[in-house]
Amino acid sequence: MLRPQSLFALLPLAFASLLTGQGSRTVLEPFFPPICGYVDAQIQATNGDPGMVGDQGIDTARLQKAIDRCGKGRALVLRVDEARNAFVTGPLILRPDITLIVSRGIYLLAATDPRQFDVTPGSCGKVNGVASGCKPLITIDHATGDGIMGDGFLDGRGVVSRLISVDYSNNFTLYRINLRNETGLTLTFDHGSGLTLWGVHVKAAAGAIDAKGGIAIGSAARNVATAQSYVETGAGPTEIVLDRAQ
């Protein structure tokens, strides 16, 4: 039996807060769009440890199908089903004006088989400890109004060189989400206007000490704003500081 999940647990209590981002926009605290559907987890991360989850039940096709069916301006929710709280997936593409809500307690995990992320056959793997030749876990390309939200976790598990790639896209939002990518970048954003990070927590790669959290902002990016977002480094939690392009 599915465990009921209240939408009220997903909704922010208030969104009156605002900040002024670099460039031409004033940024309000994000909110969750209307829901288009739910996908229930089928794997359990024992004691909340994603490292104990193998590649059984790779869910790429089921997740991508649900994303593709979601209507514009709406959100797809990944949710806990009783003790099952994890999804293992290959690369996913977020369609224009779609939000992915990774709800509290959910782990969205990269498959540990690098073949799942090959750009060309055999290209994804580690060279000197660095992942290369790999597709990102989530790609947003030539899209507007996308977002990844919720209080769950995205984890590259040392496989992908980029957790989230946003290119030629505008008004992308990360809100109340936890990110981890041990061997590469958590987010790349370029050739677009309007990036908002609000309530984002990044677990930095081992040994990282900077305050960017593996987030790379390209020279062709504009209007970047951050609020209440932190990277956990070897020196402890530090507020995320980005180069905010004009």
C-alpha positions as CSV (number, residue, x, y, z in Angstrom):
1,M,0.0,0.0,0.0
2,L,1.3,3.4,-0.8
3,R,2.0,5.7,2.1
4,P,-0.1,8.9,1.7
5,Q,2.0,12.0,1.2
6,S,0.5,15.4,2.0
7,L,1.2,18.2,-0.5
8,F,1.3,20.5,2.5
9,A,4.7,18.9,3.4
10,L,6.0,20.1,0.1
11,L,4.7,23.7,0.2
12,P,6.8,26.5,1.7
13,L,5.1,28.2,4.6
14,A,5.6,31.6,3.0
15,F,7.3,33.1,0.0
16,A,7.3,36.8,0.8
17,S,11.1,36.8,1.1
18,L,12.9,38.4,-1.8
19,L,16.4,39.3,-2.9
20,T,17.8,41.5,-5.7
21,G,19.9,39.5,-8.0
22,Q,22.7,40.9,-10.2
23,G,21.3,42.3,-13.4
24,S,17.7,43.2,-14.1
25,R,15.4,41.1,-11.9
26,T,14.1,41.0,-8.3
27,V,13.9,37.4,-7.1
28,L,11.1,36.1,-4.9
29,E,11.4,32.9,-2.9
30,P,10.4,30.1,-5.3
31,F,7.3,28.0,-4.7
32,F,6.2,24.6,-5.9
33,P,4.2,24.5,-9.1
34,P,0.9,22.5,-9.5
35,I,1.6,18.7,-9.5
36,C,1.3,16.7,-12.7
37,G,2.0,13.3,-11.2
38,Y,3.9,11.1,-8.8
39,V,6.6,8.5,-9.2
40,D,7.0,6.1,-6.2
41,A,10.4,4.8,-5.2
42,Q,11.0,1.1,-5.6
43,I,14.5,0.8,-3.9
44,Q,15.5,1.2,-0.3
45,A,18.6,3.1,0.7
46,T,19.3,1.3,4.0
47,N,19.6,3.7,6.9
48,G,19.6,6.5,4.4
49,D,23.0,5.4,3.0
50,P,23.1,5.7,-0.8
51,G,26.4,4.0,-0.9
52,M,24.7,0.7,0.0
53,V,22.5,0.9,-3.1
54,G,23.7,-1.0,-6.1
55,D,22.4,-0.7,-9.7
56,Q,19.5,-3.0,-9.3
57,G,16.3,-1.6,-10.8
58,I,17.7,1.2,-12.9
59,D,14.8,3.5,-13.4
60,T,15.8,5.7,-16.3
61,A,13.0,4.8,-18.6
62,R,10.3,5.1,-16.0
63,L,11.5,8.5,-14.8
64,Q,12.0,9.9,-18.3
65,K,8.6,8.7,-19.4
66,A,7.0,10.5,-16.4
67,I,8.9,13.7,-17.1
68,D,7.9,13.6,-20.8
69,R,4.2,13.2,-19.9
70,C,4.2,16.2,-17.4
71,G,2.5,19.3,-18.7
72,K,4.2,22.6,-19.0
73,G,4.1,24.7,-15.8
74,R,3.7,21.7,-13.6
75,A,5.9,19.5,-11.4
76,L,6.6,15.8,-11.2
77,V,7.1,14.5,-7.6
78,L,9.4,11.7,-6.7
79,R,8.2,10.3,-3.4
80,V,8.8,7.7,-0.7
81,D,6.8,4.5,-0.8
82,E,6.8,3.0,2.7
83,A,10.5,2.0,3.3
84,R,11.5,2.5,-0.3
85,N,13.2,5.8,-0.7
86,A,15.7,5.7,-3.7
87,F,15.8,5.9,-7.4
88,V,18.8,4.7,-9.5
89,T,19.0,6.3,-12.9
90,G,21.1,7.0,-16.0
91,P,21.0,10.4,-17.7
92,L,17.7,12.3,-17.6
93,I,16.5,15.3,-19.7
94,L,14.2,17.9,-18.1
95,R,11.8,19.2,-20.7
96,P,10.9,23.0,-21.0
97,D,8.9,24.5,-18.1
98,I,8.9,21.4,-16.0
99,T,9.9,21.1,-12.4
100,L,11.2,17.9,-10.7
101,I,10.4,17.7,-7.0
102,V,12.7,15.3,-5.1
103,S,10.7,15.1,-1.9
104,R,12.0,14.8,1.6
105,G,13.7,11.5,2.2
106,I,14.3,10.6,-1.4
107,Y,17.7,9.8,-3.0
108,L,18.0,10.3,-6.8
109,L,21.2,8.4,-7.5
110,A,23.4,8.1,-10.5
111,A,23.9,4.5,-11.6
112,T,27.4,3.3,-10.8
113,D,27.8,1.7,-14.2
114,P,29.6,4.4,-16.3
115,R,28.2,2.8,-19.5
116,Q,24.9,4.3,-18.6
117,F,26.4,7.8,-19.1
118,D,28.6,7.3,-22.2
119,V,28.7,10.2,-24.6
120,T,30.2,7.8,-27.1
121,P,30.7,4.1,-26.5
122,G,33.1,3.5,-23.6
123,S,33.8,7.2,-23.1
124,C,32.6,7.6,-19.5
125,G,35.1,6.6,-16.8
126,K,37.7,7.8,-14.4
127,V,41.0,9.1,-15.5
128,N,43.3,10.1,-12.6
129,G,40.3,9.9,-10.3
130,V,38.2,12.4,-12.5
131,A,35.1,11.4,-14.4
132,S,35.2,12.4,-18.0
133,G,33.3,11.7,-21.3
134,C,30.1,11.3,-19.3
135,K,26.6,12.7,-19.8
136,P,25.3,14.7,-16.8
137,L,22.8,13.1,-14.5
138,I,20.2,15.8,-15.4
139,T,20.4,17.9,-18.6
140,I,18.4,21.1,-19.3
141,D,19.0,22.4,-22.8
142,H,17.2,25.1,-24.8
143,A,14.5,25.3,-22.1
144,T,12.8,28.0,-20.0
145,G,11.3,27.9,-16.6
146,D,12.7,24.6,-15.4
147,G,13.4,23.7,-11.8
148,I,14.6,21.1,-9.4
149,M,13.1,21.4,-5.9
150,G,12.3,19.5,-2.8
151,D,14.2,18.5,0.3
152,G,15.6,15.3,-1.1
153,F,19.1,14.4,-2.4
154,L,20.8,14.2,-5.8
155,D,24.0,12.2,-5.8
156,G,26.4,11.6,-8.7
157,R,28.1,8.8,-6.7
158,G,31.5,9.5,-8.3
159,V,30.4,8.6,-11.8
160,V,29.3,11.7,-13.6
161,S,31.5,14.8,-14.2
162,R,28.4,17.1,-14.0
163,L,25.4,16.5,-11.8
164,I,23.2,19.1,-13.5
165,S,24.0,20.8,-16.8
166,V,21.9,23.9,-17.9
167,D,22.8,25.4,-21.2
168,Y,21.0,27.8,-23.6
169,S,18.2,27.9,-21.0
170,N,16.6,30.7,-19.0
171,N,15.0,31.0,-15.5
172,F,16.3,27.8,-14.0
173,T,15.7,27.3,-10.2
174,L,17.2,25.1,-7.6
175,Y,15.2,25.3,-4.4
176,R,15.5,23.4,-1.1
177,I,17.6,20.6,-2.6
178,N,20.7,18.7,-1.5
179,L,23.4,18.0,-4.1
180,R,26.5,15.8,-4.0
181,N,29.0,14.9,-6.7
182,E,32.3,13.6,-5.4
183,T,34.3,13.7,-8.6
184,G,33.1,16.7,-10.5
185,L,30.8,19.6,-10.7
186,T,27.4,19.9,-9.1
187,L,26.0,22.4,-11.6
188,T,27.0,24.2,-14.8
189,F,25.1,27.1,-16.2
190,D,25.9,29.0,-19.4
191,H,24.3,30.8,-22.4
192,G,21.2,31.7,-20.3
193,S,19.7,34.4,-18.2
194,G,18.1,33.8,-14.8
195,L,19.6,31.3,-12.3
196,T,18.2,31.1,-8.8
197,L,19.7,29.0,-6.0
198,W,17.5,29.2,-2.8
199,G,17.9,27.0,0.2
200,V,20.4,24.7,-1.7
201,H,22.9,22.6,0.3
202,V,25.9,21.2,-1.5
203,K,28.2,18.4,-0.1
204,A,31.5,19.4,-1.6
205,A,34.0,16.9,-3.1
206,A,36.5,15.6,-0.7
207,G,39.2,18.1,0.0
208,A,37.3,21.1,-1.5
209,I,37.6,24.3,0.4
210,D,36.1,27.0,-2.0
211,A,32.6,28.5,-1.5
212,K,31.3,27.7,-5.0
213,G,30.3,24.1,-4.2
214,G,31.3,22.8,-7.6
215,I,29.1,25.2,-9.4
216,A,30.4,26.7,-12.6
217,I,28.9,29.8,-14.1
218,G,29.8,30.4,-17.8
219,S,30.9,33.7,-19.2
220,A,27.6,33.9,-21.3
221,A,25.4,33.5,-18.2
222,R,23.4,36.5,-16.8
223,N,21.2,37.3,-13.8
224,V,22.5,34.8,-11.1
225,A,21.0,35.0,-7.6
226,T,21.7,33.0,-4.5
227,A,20.0,33.0,-1.0
228,Q,20.2,30.8,2.0
229,S,22.5,28.3,0.1
230,Y,25.5,26.6,1.6
231,V,28.4,24.3,0.7
232,E,29.7,21.9,3.2
233,T,33.5,21.8,2.8
234,G,36.4,20.5,4.9
235,A,36.2,23.8,6.7
236,G,32.6,23.5,7.6
237,P,29.4,25.0,6.1
238,T,30.0,28.1,4.0
239,E,27.6,30.3,2.2
240,I,27.7,29.7,-1.5
241,V,29.4,32.6,-3.4
242,L,29.1,32.8,-7.1
243,D,30.4,35.1,-9.8
244,R,27.2,36.9,-10.6
245,A,27.3,38.0,-14.2
246,Q,25.7,41.3,-15.2
